[in-house]
Each structure stands twice: as structure tokens, then as C-alpha cells.
Amino acid sequence: MCDTIVALGSATKDSVVLFGKNSDREPDEIQNLRIFPTKEYKNNDLVKCTFISIPQVKKTNRIFLCQPFWMFGGEMGANEFGVVIGNEAIFTNEKPEKTGLTGMDLIRLALERGHSAKEALEIIIKLLEEFGQGGNCGYRIKLEYMNSFIIADKEEAYVLETVKRWWIWKRIKDFWSISNIISIETDFDDCSKGLIEYAIRKKYCKTESDFNFKKSFSGKFMTWAAGGEPRECRTRKLLNSKKGKLDTKEFIKILRDHNEIENYQPDKIKAPMVCFHSANKLFRRTQSVCSMAANLSNDHEYYYTTGSSNPCLSPYFPVFAANTDLPREYSVGGEFFDPEAFWWGSERMHRAAVMNYRKVQEFIKPIIKEYEDNMLKSIELNKDNLTQEKINGYFLEVMEIIEKVEKFIPNLPSGKVKYFFKRYWNRYNKLNRIDK
């Protein structure tokens, strides 16, 4: 499951647009960072998406993605024109199609083709109407769903929610957040032609004046099981409490939120969290496997990511500046453990850390704070020009932090965690071939 947040200049400290997302997916579904350069294509070229192929455009934009390793698209990303997009799985009373474009496909296609948030919105709508959405979006488990999106740029932001080929959207004022629950009710700016009539015909509502998108189309059981409502309420409460003072630090803090629970431990808390930790195969089967934050204005575009799971244990580092590539030492990974892949290298540390979470948190929290305070001050306050060399340098600092924690953990006394929690993660370690 996921959470996506956005705040416009009217709600932020420095009148910038802020964006953030935790990508919650299966706990061993590695998410790679990818930068795709602008590229030109011939007429009649096709682009192979996750499940279907569609006509390619003549030229694509340079984009950055946080990409599940087996998919064409990404959970979140940005393009060279300062457009950022994140999506959420939503569960409705309509049966998903067996194939079509996935929500992640739509993110990549909109970033590759759109030059503004509004244009990206229109591109998703056009693709949705022409090709539909569908297919199994689960990695090891079957998971079919519809999609909602937050689409933003330096000036504005939109929330778009979909059911099959139907769509509805509104322009965001001040701030908004979405989770695994439909968020648009009666306050929308536009919708598919015939959507309301369809809802009446299906008896989801009685009349046009009775139409409420959330009430009409929500699938009750799966929406409840996904725990989207308490997480959506939590992110909105945090955004509202800091309205007018929101900055990159506050957005990162929201993405690390554990409901202010004292002495939080991943094996003991059952309530849905923004920073989501996997613990069992029933209602906590997913985990925040990658996180992203962005700070946008007319004179800058700053993008940050953990590139790894558990944002509460992961430092953010800058990516996707002009004329740069991914950090030189960064390596992508695949299905099984690879010590050279950044995500897997971080994951080995995380799986050891959650077995003694409080002690590791006490150790790592001040280290991350010092690093991020200095990093954000240098980039955002001092307006440091992000060259490839500097991106490489920040990434090396992050790798050093991970190495420090890996050396620290073996010296700790054995942590006390629930038997089934330990057994759950041991099974994944065996499945993923993580060395001891």
C-alpha cells in the first residue's frame, strides 16, 4: 500500500511545491532507481509496457523513476520539466480488467510525454480511455486494482482517480494526500462523460445530486483491509498542522511517521502506519520499499530518495539534477540478493535492524539527522549546484552510514521480537538468498 502527499506554495514555508511518496509493495520486491534519457523514435514504433504494447510518440522526455524491477513503469518519478507523479492502488466495486496499462505504466508514459502537470493529467486520461487499465500488479501475490494519482509541477497539482476507463479529477488547493482509498467525493472539477449516469444505472447512487464518487465506487472490504483511511487521515493531519511551515524536512518527517508512538517496534504495532513495516502475510504483507521527496519552484528542482526500504532507517540523497546521472556507485538489482545492488545491500542491514529496532534507531537517528541537515542546508539554503561529483559524494555518505550500522548491529545484545515476526523474516531471507 502507499501514501502520496503534496503541498502548494500557499501552504509551504518558501512558497515552493512539495511532493512526497512512500511506495509500499511486497517486502522483497526490489525497487530500482532509473534515469531514462530523452529519445527520438520512428513513426509506427511501439512501446512495450508491462502487459501490452501501444504506439510510441516521436520524442520522449528525460525522466527519473523509482521502478519495481520487473515492471515497465514506476511507482513515482519526475521529468526534466519538473513534473512529478505518484499513484495509489484503490479498490472499487468494479472488477479490474485482466490486462491493460498498469498505474505504473501510466506514470512513466505521462512523464515521458507531458510538459506540465495539466498535460500529464490529460495524457493519462487519453491513454486510460484508449487502452484501459488492468493486469496483475502484484509481485509474488495476485493483486488487481484501479489507480489514483497526484500529478504536480512547479505551479499546480491535481488528484486524478479512476475506475476502469472512467476518471474524475480536481485541482488541488493548498495541500492534499491520497492513500489506498478513493479521496474525491462531490468536490471535483471534471469527470468522464457518462460517469454519473453509469453510477445511477448500476444503482451506486440514486440521482445526479446524490452522486458521490467515493461512496458510489468504493469497494468496502478491500478498502478497509488496505488501511488507507487512517493513513490518509494521518497525513492530512500532519500537513494541516504545519501549513505555512512545510518544507522538505517536514515532508521527509511525514514519510517516516509512526503515529508518534513511543518506543515503536515493527513486530508489535498492528495499526497502519505511513512508514509501513511488513510483519505478516495477512494485513501487514507490504512495506515501504522506496521513498521519494521533491522541492520545486521556478528557479530550482530538487529530488531526493532513499532508494531503499524503511524510510525511518534510510537516509535520503539527491538525484536527477540537470546534466547528471545516477550516483556513480549505485547499482540496480533483481529478484535475488546481490551485495553489489544498493537496494539489496541496504535491505540486508534493515532486516537485521528490525530484530533490534529501538537500539538501532537510537544509533542511526542522530547520524541520519546530521547528514540530512547538512545536505539540505547545502542544497536548498546555500543553493549548491548539484553536479555529478556532488551527487556521487552524498551517495557515498549514505553508503558509509549503512556500513556503520552494519558494524554496530552485531555488537548489540539479542533483541526480543515476537517469534512469528522473526520466523516471517527468516523465510524471506531464505527465499531471497540473503547471506548471513
MARVEXMI-198620 format. One line per field, with one value per residue (C-alpha): residue in three letters; residue number from 1; x, y, z. Coordinates in steps of 0.5 Angstrom, whole numbers, padded with zeros to 4 digits, always signed. Example, Ala and Ser with C-alpha at 12.3 -4.5 7.8 and 13.67 -1.06 7.14 Angstrom:
BEGIN
rest: (ALA/SER)
nr: (1/2)
px: (+0025/+0027)
py: (-0009/-0002)
pz: (+0016/+0014)
// end
This chain:
BEGIN
rest: (MET/CYS/ASP/THR/ILE/VAL/ALA/LEU/GLY/SER/ALA/THR/LYS/ASP/SER/VAL/VAL/LEU/PHE/GLY/LYS/ASN/SER/ASP/ARG/GLU/PRO/ASP/GLU/ILE/GLN/ASN/LEU/ARG/ILE/PHE/PRO/THR/LYS/GLU/TYR/LYS/ASN/ASN/ASP/LEU/VAL/LYS/CYS/THR/PHE/ILE/SER/ILE/PRO/GLN/VAL/LYS/LYS/THR/ASN/ARG/ILE/PHE/LEU/CYS/GLN/PRO/PHE/TRP/MET/PHE/GLY/GLY/GLU/MET/GLY/ALA/ASN/GLU/PHE/GLY/VAL/VAL/ILE/GLY/ASN/GLU/ALA/ILE/PHE/THR/ASN/GLU/LYS/PRO/GLU/LYS/THR/GLY/LEU/THR/GLY/MET/ASP/LEU/ILE/ARG/LEU/ALA/LEU/GLU/ARG/GLY/HIS/SER/ALA/LYS/GLU/ALA/LEU/GLU/ILE/ILE/ILE/LYS/LEU/LEU/GLU/GLU/PHE/GLY/GLN/GLY/GLY/ASN/CYS/GLY/TYR/ARG/ILE/LYS/LEU/GLU/TYR/MET/ASN/SER/PHE/ILE/ILE/ALA/ASP/LYS/GLU/GLU/ALA/TYR/VAL/LEU/GLU/THR/VAL/LYS/ARG/TRP/TRP/ILE/TRP/LYS/ARG/ILE/LYS/ASP/PHE/TRP/SER/ILE/SER/ASN/ILE/ILE/SER/ILE/GLU/THR/ASP/PHE/ASP/ASP/CYS/SER/LYS/GLY/LEU/ILE/GLU/TYR/ALA/ILE/ARG/LYS/LYS/TYR/CYS/LYS/THR/GLU/SER/ASP/PHE/ASN/PHE/LYS/LYS/SER/PHE/SER/GLY/LYS/PHE/MET/THR/TRP/ALA/ALA/GLY/GLY/GLU/PRO/ARG/GLU/CYS/ARG/THR/ARG/LYS/LEU/LEU/ASN/SER/LYS/LYS/GLY/LYS/LEU/ASP/THR/LYS/GLU/PHE/ILE/LYS/ILE/LEU/ARG/ASP/HIS/ASN/GLU/ILE/GLU/ASN/TYR/GLN/PRO/ASP/LYS/ILE/LYS/ALA/PRO/MET/VAL/CYS/PHE/HIS/SER/ALA/ASN/LYS/LEU/PHE/ARG/ARG/THR/GLN/SER/VAL/CYS/SER/MET/ALA/ALA/ASN/LEU/SER/ASN/ASP/HIS/GLU/TYR/TYR/TYR/THR/THR/GLY/SER/SER/ASN/PRO/CYS/LEU/SER/PRO/TYR/PHE/PRO/VAL/PHE/ALA/ALA/ASN/THR/ASP/LEU/PRO/ARG/GLU/TYR/SER/VAL/GLY/GLY/GLU/PHE/PHE/ASP/PRO/GLU/ALA/PHE/TRP/TRP/GLY/SER/GLU/ARG/MET/HIS/ARG/ALA/ALA/VAL/MET/ASN/TYR/ARG/LYS/VAL/GLN/GLU/PHE/ILE/LYS/PRO/ILE/ILE/LYS/GLU/TYR/GLU/ASP/ASN/MET/LEU/LYS/SER/ILE/GLU/LEU/ASN/LYS/ASP/ASN/LEU/THR/GLN/GLU/LYS/ILE/ASN/GLY/TYR/PHE/LEU/GLU/VAL/MET/GLU/ILE/ILE/GLU/LYS/VAL/GLU/LYS/PHE/ILE/PRO/ASN/LEU/PRO/SER/GLY/LYS/VAL/LYS/TYR/PHE/PHE/LYS/ARG/TYR/TRP/ASN/ARG/TYR/ASN/LYS/LEU/ASN/ARG/ILE/ASP/LYS)
nr: (1/2/3/4/5/6/7/8/9/10/11/12/13/14/15/16/17/18/19/20/21/22/23/24/25/26/27/28/29/30/31/32/33/34/35/36/37/38/39/40/41/42/43/44/45/46/47/48/49/50/51/52/53/54/55/56/57/58/59/60/61/62/63/64/65/66/67/68/69/70/71/72/73/74/75/76/77/78/79/80/81/82/83/84/85/86/87/88/89/90/91/92/93/94/95/96/97/98/99/100/101/102/103/104/105/106/107/108/109/110/111/112/113/114/115/116/117/118/119/120/121/122/123/124/125/126/127/128/129/130/131/132/133/134/135/136/137/138/139/140/141/142/143/144/145/146/147/148/149/150/151/152/153/154/155/156/157/158/159/160/161/162/163/164/165/166/167/168/169/170/171/172/173/174/175/176/177/178/179/180/181/182/183/184/185/186/187/188/189/190/191/192/193/194/195/196/197/198/199/200/201/202/203/204/205/206/207/208/209/210/211/212/213/214/215/216/217/218/219/220/221/222/223/224/225/226/227/228/229/230/231/232/233/234/235/236/237/238/239/240/241/242/243/244/245/246/247/248/249/250/251/252/253/254/255/256/257/258/259/260/261/262/263/264/265/266/267/268/269/270/271/272/273/274/275/276/277/278/279/280/281/282/283/284/285/286/287/288/289/290/291/292/293/294/295/296/297/298/299/300/301/302/303/304/305/306/307/308/309/310/311/312/313/314/315/316/317/318/319/320/321/322/323/324/325/326/327/328/329/330/331/332/333/334/335/336/337/338/339/340/341/342/343/344/345/346/347/348/349/350/351/352/353/354/355/356/357/358/359/360/361/362/363/364/365/366/367/368/369/370/371/372/373/374/375/376/377/378/379/380/381/382/383/384/385/386/387/388/389/390/391/392/393/394/395/396/397/398/399/400/401/402/403/404/405/406/407/408/409/410/411/412/413/414/415/416/417/418/419/420/421/422/423/424/425/426/427/428/429/430/431/432/433/434/435/436)
px: (+0000/+0002/+0002/+0003/+0003/+0003/+0003/+0003/+0006/+0000/+0002/+0009/+0015/+0018/+0012/+0015/+0011/+0013/+0012/+0013/+0011/+0012/+0012/+0009/+0010/+0012/+0018/+0023/+0020/+0027/+0025/+0031/+0033/+0033/+0034/+0032/+0035/+0031/+0030/+0027/+0023/+0021/+0014/+0010/+0014/+0011/+0013/+0012/+0009/+0008/+0003/+0001/+0004/+0002/+0004/+0010/+0011/+0016/+0020/+0020/+0023/+0028/+0025/+0027/+0023/+0023/+0022/+0020/+0025/+0020/+0016/+0016/+0013/+0015/+0011/+0014/+0018/+0020/+0021/+0026/+0020/+0019/+0013/+0012/+0007/+0006/+0000/-0004/-0008/-0015/-0020/-0027/-0034/-0032/-0028/-0021/-0019/-0015/-0010/-0009/-0004/-0002/-0002/+0006/+0006/+0001/+0006/+0012/+0008/+0006/+0013/+0016/+0010/+0008/+0011/+0007/+0002/-0004/-0001/+0001/-0006/-0009/-0004/-0006/-0014/-0013/-0009/-0014/-0020/-0016/-0012/-0016/-0012/-0011/-0007/-0004/+0000/+0003/+0010/+0009/+0002/-0004/-0006/-0011/-0013/-0015/-0011/-0011/-0005/-0003/+0001/+0004/+0009/+0012/+0006/+0000/-0002/-0008/-0011/-0014/-0018/-0020/-0025/-0023/-0024/-0028/-0024/-0025/-0020/-0020/-0015/-0011/-0011/-0006/-0005/-0007/-0006/-0008/-0008/-0011/-0018/-0022/-0021/-0025/-0033/-0037/-0032/-0029/-0027/-0029/-0030/-0032/-0038/-0043/-0040/-0045/-0051/-0047/-0047/-0054/-0055/-0051/-0055/-0049/-0053/-0060/-0059/-0054/-0055/-0054/-0047/-0041/-0035/-0032/-0039/-0041/-0035/-0031/-0030/-0031/-0028/-0021/-0021/-0022/-0016/-0012/-0012/-0012/-0017/-0013/-0006/-0010/-0013/-0006/-0002/-0007/-0007/+0001/+0000/-0005/-0001/+0005/+0001/+0005/+0011/+0012/+0019/+0023/+0025/+0018/+0016/+0021/+0019/+0012/+0014/+0018/+0012/+0010/+0004/+0008/+0008/+0013/+0018/+0015/+0017/+0015/+0014/+0009/+0004/-0002/-0004/-0003/+0003/+0005/+0012/+0010/+0013/+0012/+0010/+0006/+0002/-0005/-0006/+0002/+0004/+0007/+0013/+0015/+0020/+0023/+0021/+0022/+0021/+0021/+0022/+0020/+0020/+0021/+0029/+0030/+0028/+0031/+0029/+0031/+0030/+0032/+0033/+0031/+0026/+0024/+0025/+0026/+0032/+0034/+0038/+0035/+0040/+0039/+0038/+0036/+0039/+0041/+0046/+0047/+0046/+0045/+0051/+0057/+0057/+0050/+0048/+0041/+0039/+0034/+0030/+0035/+0040/+0046/+0051/+0053/+0046/+0044/+0037/+0039/+0046/+0041/+0036/+0041/+0042/+0035/+0033/+0038/+0036/+0028/+0030/+0033/+0029/+0030/+0037/+0039/+0034/+0038/+0044/+0042/+0037/+0043/+0047/+0042/+0040/+0047/+0048/+0041/+0041/+0048/+0046/+0039/+0043/+0048/+0043/+0037/+0039/+0046/+0043/+0049/+0050/+0048/+0054/+0055/+0061/+0057/+0051/+0057/+0059/+0052/+0051/+0058/+0056/+0050/+0053/+0058/+0052/+0049/+0056/+0057/+0050/+0052/+0058/+0054/+0049/+0053/+0055/+0048/+0045/+0040/+0033/+0027/+0022/+0016/+0017/+0013/+0016/+0023/+0020/+0017/+0023/+0027/+0023/+0024/+0032/+0032/+0027/+0032/+0038/+0041/+0047/+0048)
py: (+0000/+0007/+0014/+0021/+0028/+0035/+0042/+0048/+0055/+0057/+0052/+0052/+0056/+0058/+0058/+0052/+0046/+0040/+0033/+0026/+0019/+0012/+0006/+0001/-0006/-0013/-0013/-0017/-0013/-0009/-0002/+0001/+0008/+0009/+0015/+0015/+0020/+0024/+0019/+0020/+0015/+0013/+0013/+0007/+0005/+0001/+0002/-0005/-0003/-0008/-0012/-0009/-0005/+0002/+0007/+0011/+0018/+0021/+0024/+0022/+0027/+0025/+0022/+0019/+0013/+0009/+0003/-0004/-0009/-0013/-0007/-0002/+0004/+0006/+0008/+0015/+0020/+0026/+0029/+0034/+0040/+0039/+0034/+0029/+0024/+0018/+0013/+0009/+0003/+0004/-0002/-0001/-0005/-0005/-0012/-0010/-0012/-0018/-0013/-0006/-0001/-0001/+0005/+0005/+0005/+0011/+0015/+0013/+0015/+0021/+0023/+0022/+0025/+0031/+0038/+0040/+0037/+0039/+0036/+0030/+0029/+0030/+0024/+0019/+0021/+0020/+0013/+0011/+0012/+0009/+0003/+0002/-0001/-0008/-0014/-0017/-0011/-0016/-0019/-0026/-0025/-0023/-0016/-0012/-0005/+0001/+0007/+0014/+0020/+0026/+0030/+0036/+0041/+0048/+0052/+0047/+0040/+0035/+0029/+0024/+0018/+0012/+0006/+0002/+0007/+0012/+0018/+0024/+0030/+0036/+0041/+0042/+0048/+0048/+0041/+0034/+0027/+0020/+0013/+0007/+0010/+0014/+0021/+0025/+0026/+0031/+0037/+0035/+0039/+0035/+0027/+0022/+0024/+0019/+0017/+0020/+0016/+0010/+0010/+0011/+0006/+0001/+0003/+0006/+0013/+0015/+0021/+0026/+0030/+0024/+0022/+0022/+0019/+0016/+0013/+0011/+0007/+0004/-0003/-0003/-0010/-0009/-0001/-0003/-0008/-0004/+0001/+0007/+0011/+0012/+0013/+0019/+0022/+0022/+0025/+0031/+0032/+0033/+0037/+0042/+0042/+0045/+0049/+0055/+0052/+0046/+0045/+0039/+0037/+0036/+0032/+0027/+0027/+0025/+0020/+0017/+0018/+0012/+0016/+0019/+0012/+0012/+0006/+0004/-0003/-0006/-0013/-0010/-0005/-0007/+0000/+0002/+0007/+0012/+0009/+0002/-0004/-0011/-0016/-0022/-0025/-0022/-0015/-0013/-0016/-0010/-0005/+0002/-0001/+0006/+0014/+0020/+0027/+0034/+0041/+0045/+0052/+0057/+0057/+0050/+0043/+0038/+0031/+0026/+0019/+0013/+0008/+0003/+0001/+0003/+0011/+0011/+0007/+0010/+0017/+0021/+0023/+0028/+0025/+0027/+0034/+0037/+0034/+0029/+0021/+0016/+0016/+0013/+0007/+0006/-0001/-0004/-0011/-0016/-0022/-0025/-0022/-0018/-0015/-0010/-0008/-0002/-0004/-0011/-0008/-0003/-0009/-0014/-0008/-0007/-0014/-0014/-0008/-0009/-0015/-0010/-0004/+0001/+0000/+0001/+0007/+0010/+0010/+0011/+0017/+0022/+0020/+0021/+0028/+0031/+0028/+0031/+0037/+0039/+0036/+0040/+0046/+0046/+0044/+0049/+0054/+0055/+0054/+0049/+0047/+0039/+0037/+0029/+0030/+0032/+0027/+0022/+0025/+0025/+0018/+0016/+0019/+0015/+0008/+0010/+0011/+0004/+0001/+0004/+0001/-0006/-0006/-0003/-0009/-0015/-0012/-0011/-0016/-0020/-0016/-0019/-0020/-0024/-0031/-0031/-0024/-0027/-0033/-0029/-0025/-0031/-0034/-0028/-0029/-0036/-0034/-0028/-0032/-0026/-0029/-0029)
pz: (+0000/-0001/+0001/-0003/-0001/-0004/-0002/-0006/-0005/-0001/+0004/+0004/+0008/+0002/-0003/-0006/-0009/-0004/-0006/-0003/-0003/+0000/-0004/-0001/-0004/-0002/+0002/-0002/-0009/-0010/-0013/-0017/-0019/-0026/-0031/-0038/-0043/-0048/-0054/-0061/-0065/-0072/-0074/-0072/-0067/-0061/-0054/-0050/-0043/-0037/-0041/-0047/-0053/-0055/-0060/-0058/-0059/-0063/-0057/-0050/-0044/-0040/-0033/-0027/-0024/-0017/-0021/-0019/-0022/-0026/-0029/-0035/-0031/-0024/-0017/-0017/-0021/-0025/-0031/-0034/-0034/-0026/-0027/-0021/-0021/-0015/-0015/-0011/-0011/-0010/-0009/-0012/-0013/-0021/-0023/-0025/-0033/-0034/-0038/-0040/-0038/-0030/-0026/-0026/-0034/-0034/-0029/-0034/-0040/-0037/-0035/-0042/-0046/-0041/-0040/-0035/-0029/-0033/-0040/-0036/-0033/-0040/-0043/-0037/-0039/-0046/-0045/-0040/-0045/-0051/-0047/-0041/-0034/-0032/-0030/-0024/-0021/-0015/-0015/-0011/-0010/-0014/-0014/-0018/-0017/-0020/-0019/-0016/-0018/-0015/-0021/-0020/-0022/-0020/-0021/-0019/-0017/-0019/-0016/-0021/-0019/-0024/-0024/-0031/-0036/-0032/-0029/-0024/-0022/-0018/-0018/-0011/-0006/-0001/+0000/-0001/+0001/-0002/+0000/-0001/-0001/-0006/-0004/-0009/-0006/-0009/-0010/-0017/-0023/-0029/-0030/-0035/-0040/-0037/-0031/-0026/-0031/-0030/-0023/-0023/-0028/-0023/-0017/-0014/-0013/-0014/-0018/-0020/-0014/-0010/-0013/-0009/-0013/-0006/-0004/-0010/-0013/-0006/-0005/+0002/+0004/+0001/+0002/+0010/+0009/+0006/+0012/+0007/+0011/+0018/+0014/+0010/+0016/+0019/+0013/+0012/+0020/+0019/+0013/+0016/+0023/+0019/+0014/+0012/+0015/+0011/+0008/+0005/+0012/+0014/+0008/+0010/+0017/+0015/+0010/+0017/+0021/+0026/+0029/+0035/+0038/+0044/+0044/+0037/+0035/+0028/+0031/+0036/+0033/+0029/+0027/+0019/+0019/+0014/+0015/+0014/+0016/+0014/+0019/+0017/+0011/+0013/+0014/+0014/+0008/+0005/+0006/+0005/+0000/-0003/-0002/-0005/-0004/-0009/-0008/-0014/-0016/-0022/-0020/-0018/-0018/-0012/-0012/-0006/-0005/+0000/-0006/-0001/+0004/+0011/+0011/+0018/+0018/+0011/+0009/+0003/-0002/-0008/-0015/-0022/-0023/-0029/-0033/-0028/-0028/-0022/-0017/-0020/-0014/-0015/-0018/-0020/-0017/-0019/-0016/-0011/-0006/-0009/-0005/-0010/-0011/-0007/-0005/-0003/+0001/+0005/+0006/+0009/+0014/+0015/+0016/+0022/+0025/+0026/+0030/+0035/+0032/+0038/+0039/+0032/+0032/+0038/+0034/+0027/+0028/+0030/+0025/+0019/+0022/+0022/+0015/+0012/+0016/+0013/+0006/+0006/+0008/+0003/-0003/-0001/+0003/+0000/-0007/-0008/-0015/-0016/-0020/-0022/-0017/-0011/-0012/-0012/-0006/-0002/-0004/-0001/+0005/+0005/+0004/+0010/+0014/+0012/+0013/+0020/+0022/+0020/+0024/+0030/+0030/+0031/+0038/+0041/+0046/+0042/+0041/+0044/+0038/+0037/+0035/+0029/+0027/+0027/+0023/+0018/+0016/+0016/+0011/+0006/+0008/+0006/+0000/-0003/-0001/+0004/+0006/+0014)
// end
